[in-house]
Amino acid sequence: MCGIVGAVSTRNIVPILVQGLQRLEYRGYDSCGVAVHEASLGGTGAGGLRRARSTARVAELMAQVQHEQLEGGTGIAHTRWATHGAPAVSNAHPHASYGPGAAPADLTQAGHVALVHNGIIENYEALRARLQSRGYVFASQTDTEVIAHLIDSLYDGDLFAAVRAATQELRGAYAIAVIHKDEPHRVVGARAGSPLVLGVGQGEHFLASDAMALAGVTDQIVYLEEGDLVDLQLGRYWIADRAGRPLAPEQRPVRTVQAHSGAAELGPYRHYMQKEIFEQPRAIADTLDGIEAVVPELFDGAHTAAWRVFKDIDRVLILACGTSYYSGCTARYWIEEIAGIPTQVEVASEYRYRTSVPDARTLVVAISQSGETADTLAALRHAQSLGMHHHTLTVCNVATSAMVRECELAYVTRAGVEIGVASTKAFTTQLAGLFLLTLALAQARGRLTSEQEAAHLTAMRHLPVALQAVLALEPQIIGWAEEFARKENALFLGRGLHYPIALEGALKLKEISYIHAEAYPAGELKHGPLALVTSSMPVVAVAPHDALLEKLKSNLQEVRARGGVLYVLADADTHIETSDGIHVIRMPEHYGQLSPILHVVPLQLLAYHTACARGTDVDKPRNLAKSVTVE
C-alpha cells in the first residue's frame, strides 16, 4: 500500500510531490509527509534536509508546506497506510536518521538521511537491535526507520553504494526513495516486491509508486523490475540490478504512458466510487471493444500463443484476493458449466501457505485490478515454483504491471483508473474478461458451436445498454439505503452463480458503510444464519430467474416466517411481489449467464448510498487502502 514520490529537479519540486501524493492517496491515507534538500535550489536555508509530516489528509499537507515555506529541487514524499505503528506523526514518513547517539529533538529537521518506503521489512527486529547496540536512537514504531539508520550506518560518501549495501540485508518487500544531506542533487531508489516507476523529464527525473502520480509532469516512464536500483541526479539517471551491475537502456526501455490527470478528476460526481459505478457501461464497452469473434489470440502473451496453452490443460486454478476473488468464484460456475473444465478458486494468501497438490496441466489464472497485489503475486510465484509455470494467465487492469509481465498470457481489461478503494468497475470488467476466457476455453475443447458463440457475443455487446437500464434504478436503491443506514447488521443471500454476487454485495456494504454484513448461500440459511434473523436485520436476496429460483423462494419464506425484512433484486419475470416485509426491485431484463454483471450494480449502489446516508468517507474507508502491496 503506501504511495511514494521522489524528484530531482532545478525547480521547486514540493508542489509536484504533494500533487503526486494526492493522486496516490488511494494507496493509504493514515498520514503523509514530504522531505526536501534545502540546498538543492541554492537556497538561503540551513542547506540541509527538512521535512513536514501530518496525520491529516494530503490537502492539509499542501497548506502546511506553504505555511512553513518548504522548498527544494530534490525531495521525497509519502502517503501512508499503517502497518507497523499507529497513525501518528512520529510514525509518518519520511523517516530520518541523525546518526548514532543523536536523538531527534526537533522533528522538523531530517538529519543525515531521509527515506520513504512502501512495503514490510520482515527482519526489522533483528536489524533494529543491532543498530541500537551501535547507538542509533529510534523515534518511531515502524519497520521503515530501520532502513534509514541502516543506510546511515553504511554511508561512506556514496548514497547509491550505501542503499545497495542496505538492500542486501533487507528481507521482505520494499520500494524506497532516499536522500542524503551531503548530496543535494541525488535521489536513490530501490524496489523488491513493491511497485516503483521512474519518470524521465526535461532535465529532471522522478520516482513514484504509480505513473498516475506523474500525470501532467511527464509521460515518459520506465517500469523498474524486481531487485532494481535507480540513481537519479540532475539531468541523468542510472539503473542497476540487485548486484549493482548497470543495466542498458534497452533492458529498461522508456515507454510513453498516458496516465491522464483527467482520469482522476471527479467531474459532476460526489465521490470517485459513484463516478466509477456510473462508468461501468463505458468500461465494459471498452473492455469488449474490437472483439468480433471468440479466438484464443485475445489472451496471447508477449511470447506465448494462447491456443497452445488452452490445448494443453486439464484444470483451472484461480488465485485472487478480495473483490477479485469473488470474480474468480463467479468464473468457476461459468468455466465448469460452459467449458467443462474442473476449476478451483483459492484465496491467494491461503494458497501460498498451505500444502497443495500441483498439476502441470493446470491453467493458473491470477486476477488483480492493479497487477501488484502482493498476496496474489506471491501465490502466482508459489504455483510456478511447484512446476505450474508453463500455463499462467492474468486478468488485470494495468497492462504494465508485474502480474502481466510475469504471466505467459494476459487479458488486460480497460476499466480505466479506479480511485475509490471499494472496487466497482474493475470487478465488472474482470467478469467480462473471465466470461470471454470461458468461451475461449470451451471453444478449444470443442464445446462451443458457432451458433452459441454468436449468441454469447450478441449478449455481451448488449451489456453496456443493459447496465444503463440497471443504473436507472438508482432512485429506488436510495429508498432502500435510507432504511439500511439505520441498521448495524445485514444478511445477503444468493444461490448458484449469484452466491459470489451476494458475497460481493456484503463486502461492499461493510467496506464503506461499516455495517456488519455477511453473505450465505440461501440454502444454508437453516444451518445457522437463520438464528440471526430479526426485524432489525435486513436480508438482501439476489433472485434472478434461473433454475434455482423456486428453491430461493422457499428460502425467502423461511426469512419472512421469522419476522425478517426482505429486500429482493428480482428479474422482471420472477413473480415475486412487494408486500408487507418484502421490498422488491425488478431488474429491467433477465440476462442469463451474464446476469451477475448486472445484479452486482444495484448492490454497489446500495452500499454507496447507505454510506452516504451514514456520513462515512466513501472513497477512503477507515483502515483500508487500494493496491494492497503488503501481506
C-alpha positions in Angstrom: 0.0 0.0 0.0 1.5 3.4 0.7 2.4 5.8 -2.1 5.8 7.3 -2.7 7.1 10.1 -4.9 10.6 11.5 -5.4 12.2 14.0 -7.7 15.5 15.7 -8.7 15.0 19.0 -10.5 16.2 22.6 -10.8 12.8 24.0 -9.8 10.8 23.9 -6.6 9.5 20.3 -6.6 7.3 20.4 -3.5 4.0 21.3 -5.3 4.6 18.4 -7.7 5.5 16.0 -4.9 2.3 16.9 -2.9 0.1 16.8 -6.1 1.6 13.3 -6.8 0.6 12.3 -3.3 -3.0 13.4 -3.9 -3.2 11.1 -6.9 -1.7 8.2 -4.8 -3.9 8.8 -1.7 -6.0 5.8 -2.7 -3.0 3.7 -1.6 -3.2 4.9 2.0 -4.2 8.0 4.0 -3.2 7.4 7.6 -0.5 10.0 7.4 1.6 11.9 4.8 4.8 13.8 4.6 7.5 15.4 2.4 11.2 16.0 2.8 13.5 18.2 0.7 17.1 19.2 0.5 17.1 22.9 1.1 20.5 23.4 -0.7 19.2 21.8 -3.9 17.9 25.2 -5.1 20.9 27.0 -3.8 18.6 28.5 -1.2 19.2 30.5 1.9 18.0 28.0 4.4 20.2 25.8 6.6 21.2 23.9 3.5 20.3 20.5 4.8 17.3 18.2 4.9 14.0 19.5 6.1 10.6 17.7 6.3 7.0 18.2 7.1 4.6 15.4 8.3 1.0 15.2 9.1 -1.8 12.8 10.1 -4.2 14.9 8.2 -5.1 14.3 4.5 -2.8 15.4 1.7 -4.8 18.6 1.1 -3.9 19.8 4.6 -0.2 18.9 4.0 -0.2 21.3 1.0 -1.3 24.1 3.3 1.3 23.1 5.8 4.3 23.1 3.4 3.2 26.5 2.1 2.9 27.9 5.6 6.4 26.6 6.5 7.8 27.7 3.2 9.2 24.3 2.5 11.0 24.4 -0.9 13.6 22.3 -2.7 14.6 20.9 -6.0 15.4 17.5 -4.6 12.8 15.8 -2.4 10.7 12.7 -1.5 7.1 12.3 -0.3 4.8 9.6 1.1 1.2 8.8 1.9 0.9 6.0 4.4 -1.3 3.0 5.1 -0.3 2.0 8.6 1.3 -1.5 9.1 3.9 -1.2 11.9 2.9 1.6 14.3 -0.2 3.6 14.8 -1.2 6.5 12.5 0.8 9.2 14.4 3.2 12.0 13.3 6.2 10.1 14.8 5.4 7.1 12.6 4.8 9.2 9.5 7.2 9.1 6.6 9.7 10.4 5.6 11.8 8.8 8.3 15.2 10.1 9.2 18.5 9.1 10.7 20.5 11.5 12.7 23.5 9.2 13.2 24.5 7.1 16.2 24.0 8.7 19.6 21.7 11.5 18.3 18.2 11.9 19.5 15.9 13.9 17.2 15.0 16.9 19.4 13.5 18.8 16.5 11.2 16.6 14.5 11.1 19.2 11.6 14.7 18.5 10.9 15.5 15.4 8.9 19.1 14.7 9.9 21.6 12.8 7.7 19.2 10.5 5.8 15.6 10.9 4.8 13.7 7.9 3.4 10.2 6.9 2.2 9.1 3.2 2.0 6.2 1.1 0.7 6.3 -2.5 1.9 7.2 -4.5 5.0 10.6 -5.4 6.3 10.4 -8.8 7.9 13.7 -8.8 9.7 13.4 -5.3 11.1 13.5 -6.5 14.7 17.0 -8.1 14.3 18.2 -5.1 12.4 16.8 -2.7 15.0 18.5 -4.5 17.9 21.8 -4.4 16.0 21.5 -0.7 15.2 20.5 0.2 18.8 23.6 -1.6 20.0 25.6 0.8 17.8 23.9 3.8 19.4 21.1 4.6 17.0 18.0 6.1 18.7 14.6 5.1 17.2 11.9 7.7 17.2 9.1 5.6 15.7 7.4 2.2 16.0 7.8 1.5 12.3 9.9 -1.1 10.4 10.9 1.7 7.9 13.1 3.6 10.3 15.4 0.6 10.4 16.2 1.2 6.7 17.1 4.9 7.3 19.5 4.0 10.2 21.0 1.1 8.3 21.8 3.3 5.2 23.3 5.9 7.6 25.5 3.3 9.2 26.7 2.1 5.7 27.2 5.6 4.2 30.8 6.5 3.2 30.3 9.3 0.8 28.2 7.5 -1.9 24.5 7.2 -1.3 24.0 4.7 -4.1 26.6 2.3 -2.6 25.0 2.7 0.9 21.5 1.9 -0.4 22.8 -1.1 -2.4 24.6 -2.5 0.6 21.5 -1.9 2.8 19.1 -3.7 0.4 21.4 -6.8 0.6 20.4 -7.0 4.3 16.7 -6.4 4.0 14.2 -9.3 3.9 10.6 -8.6 2.9 9.1 -6.1 0.4 10.1 -2.6 -0.3 10.1 0.3 -2.7 12.2 3.1 -1.3 13.4 6.6 -2.2 16.3 8.1 -0.2 18.1 11.5 0.0 21.2 12.4 2.0 22.3 15.8 3.4 25.7 15.6 1.7 24.3 15.0 -1.8 21.8 17.8 -2.6 21.0 16.7 -6.2 20.5 13.0 -5.8 17.7 10.6 -5.0 18.4 6.8 -4.9 15.6 4.3 -5.2 15.2 0.5 -5.0 12.4 -2.0 -5.3 11.8 -5.6 -4.4 8.2 -6.8 -4.1 6.6 -3.3 -4.3 6.0 -1.3 -7.4 8.2 1.6 -8.4 8.5 3.6 -11.7 11.0 6.1 -13.0 9.7 9.3 -14.7 12.0 10.9 -17.3 11.6 14.6 -17.7 13.4 17.5 -19.3 16.4 17.9 -17.1 14.5 16.4 -14.2 13.7 12.9 -13.1 11.1 11.4 -10.8 10.2 8.2 -8.8 6.7 7.1 -8.0 4.6 4.1 -6.9 2.3 4.6 -9.9 2.7 6.5 -13.2 -0.5 8.3 -12.4 1.3 10.3 -9.7 3.3 11.9 -12.6 0.3 12.7 -14.9 0.8 16.2 -16.4 4.5 16.2 -15.3 5.9 13.5 -17.7 4.6 10.7 -19.8 8.0 9.1 -20.2 8.0 6.1 -17.8 10.5 3.3 -17.0 9.0 0.4 -15.2 11.6 -0.9 -12.7 11.9 -4.6 -12.3 12.4 -6.8 -9.2 15.7 -6.0 -7.5 16.4 -2.8 -9.5 18.3 0.1 -8.0 18.0 3.6 -9.6 20.2 6.6 -9.2 18.6 10.0 -10.0 20.8 13.1 -10.5 20.4 16.4 -12.3 19.7 15.7 -15.9 20.6 12.0 -15.8 19.8 8.6 -14.3 21.3 5.2 -14.0 19.6 1.8 -13.3 21.4 -1.2 -11.9 20.4 -4.7 -10.9 20.4 -6.0 -7.3 24.2 -6.7 -7.5 24.9 -3.1 -8.7 25.6 -4.0 -12.3 24.5 -1.3 -14.7 21.6 -2.0 -17.0 21.5 -0.9 -20.6 18.7 1.4 -21.8 17.2 -1.4 -23.9 16.9 -3.5 -20.8 14.7 -0.9 -19.1 13.1 0.9 -22.0 11.4 4.3 -21.7 7.7 4.0 -22.5 5.1 6.6 -23.3 2.3 6.2 -20.8 -0.8 8.3 -21.0 -1.8 8.5 -17.3 -4.1 11.4 -17.8 -4.7 13.6 -14.8 -8.3 14.0 -16.0 -8.9 10.3 -15.2 -8.5 11.3 -11.6 -11.0 14.2 -11.7 -14.4 13.9 -10.1 -16.4 15.9 -12.6 -20.1 16.1 -11.6 -20.0 13.2 -9.1 -19.9 13.4 -5.3 -17.3 10.6 -4.9 -15.0 8.6 -7.1 -17.0 5.4 -6.2 -20.1 7.0 -7.6 -18.3 8.1 -10.7 -16.8 4.6 -11.2 -20.2 2.9 -10.7 -21.6 5.0 -13.5 -18.6 4.5 -15.7 -19.3 0.8 -15.9 -21.2 0.8 -19.2 -18.3 2.6 -20.9 -15.7 0.4 -19.1 -17.4 -2.8 -20.3 -17.7 -1.4 -23.8 -14.0 -0.5 -23.8 -13.1 -3.9 -22.4 -15.0 -5.7 -25.2 -14.0 -3.2 -27.9 -12.9 -4.7 -31.2 -13.9 -8.3 -30.3 -15.5 -9.7 -33.4 -15.1 -13.4 -32.5 -14.1 -15.7 -29.7 -10.4 -16.6 -30.6 -7.5 -17.7 -28.3 -5.5 -14.8 -29.6 -7.4 -12.5 -27.3 -5.3 -13.9 -24.5 -1.9 -14.1 -26.2 1.1 -13.0 -24.1 4.2 -11.2 -25.3 5.9 -14.5 -26.3 3.2 -17.2 -25.9 0.3 -18.3 -28.1 -2.8 -18.9 -26.0 -4.1 -21.7 -28.3 -1.1 -23.9 -27.4 -1.8 -23.4 -23.7 -5.5 -24.0 -23.9 -5.0 -27.3 -25.7 -2.6 -28.5 -23.1 -4.6 -28.1 -19.8 -7.0 -30.3 -17.9 -7.8 -28.0 -14.9 -8.0 -24.3 -14.0 -6.7 -22.8 -10.7 -7.8 -19.2 -10.0 -5.8 -17.1 -7.5 -7.1 -13.8 -6.2 -7.9 -11.6 -3.1 -10.9 -9.6 -2.1 -13.3 -8.5 -4.8 -11.1 -10.2 -7.4 -11.6 -13.4 -5.5 -15.4 -13.1 -5.9 -15.0 -12.5 -9.7 -13.0 -15.8 -9.7 -15.7 -17.6 -7.8 -18.3 -16.4 -10.4 -16.0 -17.6 -13.2 -15.8 -21.1 -11.7 -19.5 -21.6 -12.4 -19.0 -20.4 -16.0 -15.9 -22.5 -16.7 -17.3 -25.7 -15.3 -20.7 -25.4 -16.9 -19.7 -24.0 -20.3 -16.2 -25.2 -20.9 -16.5 -28.4 -18.8 -13.1 -27.9 -17.1 -12.7 -28.6 -13.3 -11.9 -25.3 -11.7 -10.6 -24.4 -8.2 -10.6 -20.9 -6.7 -8.2 -20.1 -4.0 -7.7 -17.1 -1.7 -4.2 -16.1 -2.6 -3.0 -15.5 0.9 -4.1 -19.0 1.9 -3.0 -20.9 -1.1 0.7 -19.9 -0.8 1.0 -21.1 2.8 -0.7 -24.5 2.5 0.4 -27.8 1.1 -1.4 -28.3 -2.2 -1.2 -30.9 -4.9 0.3 -29.4 -8.1 -0.7 -30.4 -11.6 1.4 -29.3 -14.5 -1.6 -29.4 -16.8 -3.3 -26.6 -14.9 -4.0 -23.2 -16.2 -3.2 -20.8 -13.3 -5.3 -17.6 -13.6 -4.3 -14.7 -11.4 -6.8 -11.9 -11.1 -6.0 -8.4 -9.9 -7.1 -4.8 -10.6 -3.6 -3.4 -10.1 -1.5 -6.3 -11.0 0.6 -5.6 -8.0 -1.4 -7.3 -5.2 1.3 -8.8 -3.0 -0.5 -11.9 -2.0 -1.7 -12.7 -5.5 1.8 -12.2 -6.9 3.3 -14.4 -4.2 0.6 -17.1 -4.8 1.3 -17.0 -8.5 5.1 -17.4 -7.9 4.4 -20.2 -5.5 2.3 -22.0 -8.1 5.1 -21.5 -10.6 7.6 -22.9 -8.1 5.5 -26.1 -7.8 6.0 -26.7 -11.6 3.0 -24.8 -12.9 5.0 -22.2 -14.7 4.2 -23.1 -18.3 0.5 -22.2 -18.2 -0.2 -18.9 -16.4 -2.7 -16.2 -17.3 -3.7 -12.9 -15.7 -6.9 -10.8 -15.9 -5.7 -7.4 -14.9 -6.5 -3.7 -15.4 -2.9 -2.5 -15.7 -1.0 -3.5 -18.8 2.4 -2.6 -17.4 2.0 -4.4 -14.1 4.2 -7.1 -12.6 1.4 -9.6 -13.0 1.2 -9.0 -16.7 4.9 -9.2 -17.1 5.2 -12.5 -15.0 2.3 -14.4 -16.7 2.6 -16.1 -20.0 -0.8 -15.0 -21.1 -2.9 -11.9 -20.3 -6.3 -10.3 -20.7 -6.0 -6.6 -19.9 -9.3 -5.1 -19.0 -10.0 -1.4 -19.8 -11.7 -0.2 -16.8 -9.5 2.9 -16.7 -8.2 4.4 -13.5 -10.1 3.3 -10.4 -9.5 5.6 -7.4 -12.3 4.5 -5.0 -11.0 1.9 -2.5 -14.1 -0.2 -2.9 -13.7 -1.7 -6.4 -16.6 -1.5 -8.8 -15.8 -1.1 -12.5 -12.7 -3.3 -12.1 -15.0 -6.1 -10.8 -17.5 -6.0 -13.7 -14.7 -5.7 -16.3 -13.0 -8.7 -14.8 -16.2 -10.7 -15.1 -16.4 -9.7 -18.8 -12.9 -10.8 -19.4 -13.4 -14.1 -17.5 -16.6 -14.8 -19.5 -14.6 -14.4 -22.7 -11.9 -16.7 -21.2 -14.7 -19.3 -20.5 -15.8 -19.1 -24.2 -12.3 -19.4 -25.5 -11.6 -22.5 -23.3 -15.0 -24.0 -24.4 -14.0 -23.4 -28.0 -10.6 -25.1 -27.5 -12.4 -28.2 -26.1 -15.0 -28.3 -28.9 -17.8 -27.3 -26.6 -18.8 -24.0 -28.3 -20.8 -24.1 -31.5 -20.8 -21.2 -33.9 -24.4 -20.5 -33.0 -23.6 -20.4 -29.3 -20.6 -18.2 -29.9 -22.8 -15.7 -31.9 -25.5 -15.7 -29.2 -22.9 -15.1 -26.4 -21.2 -12.3 -28.3 -24.6 -10.6 -29.0 -25.4 -10.7 -25.3 -22.0 -9.3 -24.4 -22.3 -6.4 -26.9 -25.7 -5.6 -25.3 -24.2 -5.3 -21.8 -23.5 -1.5 -21.9 -27.1 -0.8 -22.7 -28.4 -3.2 -20.1 -26.1 -1.6 -17.5 -27.5 1.8 -18.3 -31.0 0.5 -17.6 -29.9 -1.0 -14.3 -28.3 2.3 -13.2 -31.6 3.9 -13.8 -32.9 2.0 -10.7 -30.8 4.3 -8.5 -33.8 6.3 -7.0 -35.3 3.0 -5.8 -32.0 1.9 -4.3 -31.7 5.2 -2.4 -35.0 4.4 -0.8 -33.6 1.1 0.4 -30.4 2.8 1.6 -32.3 5.1 3.9 -33.6 2.0 5.7 -30.2 0.3 5.7 -28.4 3.3 7.2 -30.2 2.8 10.5 -29.1 -0.8 10.8 -26.0 -2.4 12.2 -26.2 -5.8 10.6 -27.3 -7.2 7.2 -27.5 -10.6 5.5 -27.1 -11.2 1.8 -28.4 -14.4 0.1 -27.7 -15.9 -3.3 -27.7 -19.3 -5.0 -25.5 -20.8 -7.6 -23.9 -18.3 -10.0 -25.2 -15.4 -7.8 -23.8 -16.6 -4.5 -20.5 -14.8 -5.2 -22.5 -11.7 -6.1 -24.1 -11.8 -2.7 -20.6 -12.1 -1.2 -19.5 -9.1 -3.2 -22.6 -7.1 -2.1 -21.9 -7.8 1.6 -18.2 -6.8 1.1 -19.2 -3.5 -0.4 -21.6 -2.7 2.4 -19.1 -3.5 5.2 -16.2 -1.7 3.4 -17.7 1.7 3.1 -20.7 1.9 5.5 -19.2 0.0 8.4 -22.3 -2.1 8.7 -21.6 -5.7 9.6 -22.7 -7.7 6.6 -22.2 -11.3 5.6 -23.4 -13.4 2.7 -24.6 -17.0 2.6 -25.8 -19.4 0.0 -29.5 -19.2 0.5 -29.8 -23.0 1.0 -27.6 -22.7 4.1 -30.0 -20.4 6.0 -31.3 -23.2 8.1 -27.8 -24.3 9.0 -27.1 -21.3 11.2 -27.7 -17.8 9.9 -31.5 -18.1 10.4 -30.8 -17.7 14.1 -29.7 -14.1 13.5 -32.8 -13.1 11.5 -35.0 -10.5 13.2 -36.9 -7.5 12.0 -33.8 -5.3 12.7 -31.6 -7.4 10.4 -32.4 -6.7 6.7 -32.0 -9.6 4.3 -30.9 -8.9 0.7 -31.7 -11.6 -1.8 -30.3 -11.8 -5.3 -33.2 -13.5 -7.2 -32.6 -14.0 -10.9 -35.0 -16.1 -12.9 -32.8 -19.2 -13.1 -33.1 -22.9 -12.3 -32.8 -22.2 -8.6 -35.5 -19.6 -8.4 -38.1 -21.8 -6.8 -35.6 -23.1 -4.2 -34.7 -19.4 -3.4 -38.4 -18.5 -3.0 -38.7 -21.2 -0.3 -35.6 -19.7 1.5 -37.2 -16.3 1.4 -40.4 -17.7 3.0 -38.2 -19.1 5.8 -37.0 -15.5 6.5 -40.5 -14.0 6.4 -41.8 -16.7 8.8 -39.2 -15.5 11.4 -40.1 -11.8 11.0 -37.2 -10.9 8.8 -37.5 -8.0 6.3 -36.6 -8.9 2.8 -35.0 -6.7 0.0 -35.2 -8.7 -3.2 -33.4 -7.9 -6.5 -35.7 -9.8 -8.9 -35.8 -10.3 -12.6 -38.8 -9.0 -14.4 -40.5 -12.4 -14.7 -39.8 -13.9 -11.3 -43.3 -13.2 -9.9 -42.0 -12.0 -6.5 -44.3 -9.2 -5.4 -43.8 -6.3 -3.0 -45.8 -7.0 0.2 -45.6 -6.4 3.9 -42.0 -7.1 4.9 -40.9 -7.8 1.3 -39.4 -5.0 -0.8 -38.8 -5.8 -4.5 -36.8 -4.0 -7.1 -37.2 -5.5 -10.6 -34.3 -5.7 -12.9 -35.0 -4.4 -16.4 -34.5 -7.8 -18.1 -33.3 -11.4 -17.5 -29.8 -11.8 -18.6 -29.0 -15.5 -18.4 -25.3 -16.4 -17.8 -24.2 -12.8 -17.8 -26.7 -11.9 -15.1 -24.0 -11.5 -12.3 -22.6 -8.5 -14.2 -26.0 -6.7 -13.9 -27.1 -7.9 -10.5 -24.0 -6.6 -8.7 -24.6 -3.0 -9.8 -27.7 -2.4 -7.5 -25.6 -3.8 -4.6 -22.8 -1.4 -5.4 -25.4 1.5 -5.4 -26.9 0.2 -2.2 -23.6 0.2 -0.4 -22.7 3.7 -1.8 -26.0 5.4 -0.8 -26.0 3.7 2.6 -22.5 5.0 3.3 -23.6 8.5 2.1 -26.6 8.4 4.4 -24.3 7.4 7.3 -21.8 10.1 6.5 -18.7 7.9 6.2 -15.7 8.6 4.0 -16.9 6.7 0.9 -13.7 6.8 -1.2 -11.3 6.3 1.7 -12.9 4.0 4.2 -11.1 3.6 7.6 -8.3 1.1 7.9 -8.4 0.2 4.2 -6.5 1.2 1.0 -6.2 0.2 -2.6 -3.5 -1.8 -4.4 -2.6 -4.0 -1.4 1.2 -4.3 -1.9 1.9 -5.7 1.5 0.9 -9.1 3.0 
